Amino acid sequence: MTQNQQGQIILLNGASSAGKSTLCRAIQAQIDQPFLQFSLDFFFFRGEVLPDRRDSEGPFSWPVMRPKLFEGYFNCLSGLLDAGNNLVVDYIVETREQLAALVQRLSAFDVFYVGVHCPLEELERRELQRGDRRPGDARMDFQTVHTFSGYDFEVDSTDSPEHNAEKIIAAWKARASSGVFQQLFREFTSS
Ligand SMILES: Nc1ncnc2c1ncn2[C@@H]1O[C@H](COP(=O)(O)OP(=O)(O)OP(=O)(O)O)[C@@H](O)[C@H]1O
């Protein structure tokens, strides 16, 4: 498959409750090409993928299941892109090692990496209001999620999703041929 037949990915990174999924939907609705939304949330919060039982050890050990789930999810992203699907994806980068794994897996693709910023007070307000997220997760993400790299584009999610989607799509269309993920790939493979 040639380069231009591969799908392209717009990847949003930000804390839990920053408004990433909402923004993915707004991008998907506004963009003039088909983009699939494919989120880890679909495993955790929709559908019936994961067993309810997640223990600290034993046959249902979450510390054993979790890295395999994430690794498989990264494989799904590259599989979908390789088949020619464009993707708009939200993710919460938790560690530099996790970012390195994502960069490695997406190294062959056109990745547009977007930082979704939101003030802590607003994150916590949203987290409390939605009621389906563990209180404290947003604060924990807030302290680390934007510390691992720069971005191709950044937005403030206190602005409306529609306006941010418009800005992201315009920036994506005007993007440079080599983005932050390609720089990161060089960094990670040379260190
Ligand atoms: N621009 C916005 N202004 C006000 N509220 C918003 C905005 N964007 C999203 N929200 C609300 O914030 C909550 C979290 O949004 P969303 O599910 O998009 O966040 P998320 O970053 O994908 O979260 P998670 O990573 O936990 O899945 C939702 O209740 C959503 O309606």
The ligand as a MOL file (V3000), in Angstrom:
LIG
                    3D

  0  0  0     0  0            999 V3000
M  V30 BEGIN CTAB
M  V30 COUNTS 31 33 0 0 0
M  V30 BEGIN ATOM
M  V30 1 N -16.0400 23.0220 25.6330 0
M  V30 2 C -16.7550 22.5140 26.6400 0
M  V30 3 N -17.4020 23.3280 27.5030 0
M  V30 4 C -18.1200 22.8350 28.5400 0
M  V30 5 N -18.2440 21.4940 28.8090 0
M  V30 6 C -17.6210 20.6500 27.9860 0
M  V30 7 C -16.8370 21.1080 26.8740 0
M  V30 8 N -16.3250 20.0290 26.2460 0
M  V30 9 C -16.7570 18.9590 26.9320 0
M  V30 10 N -17.5440 19.3130 27.9700 0
M  V30 11 C -18.1800 18.4200 28.9460 0
M  V30 12 O -17.1470 17.8980 29.7760 0
M  V30 13 C -17.4060 16.5220 30.0820 0
M  V30 14 C -16.2220 15.6830 29.6260 0
M  V30 15 O -16.1500 15.7330 28.1970 0
M  V30 16 P -15.4890 14.5430 27.3470 0
M  V30 17 O -16.1630 13.2390 27.6140 0
M  V30 18 O -15.4550 15.0270 25.9430 0
M  V30 19 O -14.0300 14.5560 27.9950 0
M  V30 20 P -12.7990 13.5720 27.7610 0
M  V30 21 O -11.5910 14.4320 27.7700 0
M  V30 22 O -13.0220 12.7270 26.5510 0
M  V30 23 O -12.8340 12.6890 29.0680 0
M  V30 24 P -12.2360 11.2090 29.3740 0
M  V30 25 O -10.7950 11.2290 28.9750 0
M  V30 26 O -12.4410 11.0640 30.8490 0
M  V30 27 O -13.0540 10.2340 28.5650 0
M  V30 28 C -18.7060 16.1510 29.3800 0
M  V30 29 O -19.7570 16.2630 30.3200 0
M  V30 30 C -18.8360 17.2210 28.2950 0
M  V30 31 O -20.1870 17.4980 27.9670 0
M  V30 END ATOM
M  V30 BEGIN BOND
M  V30 1 1 1 2
M  V30 2 1 2 3
M  V30 3 2 2 7
M  V30 4 2 3 4
M  V30 5 1 4 5
M  V30 6 2 5 6
M  V30 7 1 6 7
M  V30 8 1 6 10
M  V30 9 1 7 8
M  V30 10 2 8 9
M  V30 11 1 9 10
M  V30 12 1 10 11
M  V30 13 1 11 12
M  V30 14 1 11 30
M  V30 15 1 12 13
M  V30 16 1 13 14
M  V30 17 1 13 28
M  V30 18 1 14 15
M  V30 19 1 15 16
M  V30 20 2 16 17
M  V30 21 1 16 18
M  V30 22 1 16 19
M  V30 23 1 19 20
M  V30 24 2 20 21
M  V30 25 1 20 22
M  V30 26 1 20 23
M  V30 27 1 23 24
M  V30 28 2 24 25
M  V30 29 1 24 26
M  V30 30 1 24 27
M  V30 31 1 28 29
M  V30 32 1 28 30
M  V30 33 1 30 31
M  V30 END BOND
M  V30 END CTAB
M  END
